[in-house]
Amino acid sequence: MKSEASRQDAPTARERHGFNRALVAAGLAIGVAVLVAARTTPVAPGMPTAAVSGFAEASIHPDENDGYPIDNEIIVRRCQRCHERDEQDRMSRISYERKTPEGWQTSVRRMVALNGVPLDPEEAREVVRYLSNRQGLAPEELEPGRFEVERRLIDHVYEADRDVENTCIQCHSMGRVITQRRTREEWELLMATHRGLYPLVDFQAFRTQGDGPQPMDEAVDHLSETFPLETPEWSAWSASMRSPRLAGTWALSGLEPGRGQIFGTVKIVTGDGPDEFRSSASYSYAESGQQVRRSGQSIVYTGYQWRGRSNPGGSDELREVMTVDRGWQEMTGRWFTGAYDEFGPDVKLTRVSGGPVLSGVHPRALRTGAASAEVRIHGVDLPPNPAPGDFDFGPGVRVEAVVSGDTSRVTLRLAVDADASVGGRDLFVGGVSLPGALQVHDGVDRIEVLPRAGMARIGGANFPKGFQPFDAIGWDDGPDGEPDTEDDLRLGRVPVSWSMEEYTATFDDDDIDYVGALGPDGTFTPAIDGPNNDRRGNRNNVGDVWVVATYAGADADPDAGPGRPLRARANLIVTVPLYLKFDPWQGVPTGRLIP
């Protein structure tokens, strides 16, 4: 339905060729390397400051539902033919909404693709940046919808109104909705736009039979009240908003599904504008020891939204989406890649400011009674000539020796008392601490496969494959010995053997023979898309299976006897490619769906 409607409104191949460069520009506006502001530019486009000519207090805090004046010459020149400008410089539609950079990028793409707006690459970038800064979201407003911009595949539940959620999620996640702010009239116009572009939405979710309130009307009532144009959060943030000062060295820690913890550093220098940065990252995977180096460029929108790419154009390119904290001391988010953005680590960057920074410990769990166990301390500016007494893990854990070390990684030999209390241990080094750095346990009581419900997409012929990595996490039931209680100890990834079992969803189910293969690292690779002549009814290679992890470590299930393995499983749905996506200018994608 959605794809068909997009094709009907999409321009011809000749028209697409004419404005292809502008579309590329809109896609690259989020985290690109080629930027337009000169080094001498005093402020970023749209950033509220008295230094901006013609910028008035009313443009920061308009009266409720009055809209934001637009003083950007490019927007006025390129958009005024369709968006009327009034005597207060407010433009229809544009002045009455706020969005994330991704939201404004989508608007620019749609205007170019469906309405032929003539934008060159530099203009497209400035439009996205100006609107993101002038009409963006405060950090508190973005937080509930960060999963959307960080491209997380999660089972999000919108608790505020499940009926409204059902109206919206037939075609896209609720994250796209809750990362926007609009006047009531704009929410109504948005519903009308949906119905104009995709008429079948009336039958899918927007309307029901009868004369009572329609789902779309109830959605407008709820959204206009819950997500209005002007909010206290935005008023407070926009009054203080500025380009952050992020140059310096940052300690990197993270966790990548299927590969484990990463530790290293990121060095950031200023770019050509006040909100532009260049970065170089060096890190390693704690489990495999693999070393990685990356370089990238980024833009920080709205004073806190880091959008960048590292190793751009390479096979290992990663998109970076992070949130800068208010004190400019920490950044958190996700770096990702893949046709469906399914690969990449969750990351945390901590500013290095003269003292040691503790990033993490590997392995992060030791059993009571362990002797001469090696662990590695990762961080920045660790003691240059470490001695055992420099490291304090608390009662029951003794540092026997320093095996090796430098200022970024120290290997220690530890011993854990047989009668040590089960629980987390904070690590103290050089006057700083890392809470819960080490978990002391008395055995792996159970394991868990994450995600509990995964999804992969067949591909490789006409559409890209959608992979699904899995992790096996060990758990100790804690001091009370009861599973799934507050004192349970998460022990981190454990080495397991992976297998699949049939998930019996239909009579004589045979999905396991066709859906794909599970690798030894827990990454599922789906089969090819399209009809399979070897399958009954020439069906696609879709289906449901169990992903099973088996742990046979020496410390597995101590109460059930030695050598007894632990097992856990998760459900995996292998489904069709993502056919419905508003990218009408791209045709059938062969690589990334999102530039």
Disulfide bonds with the S-S distance in Angstrom:
none
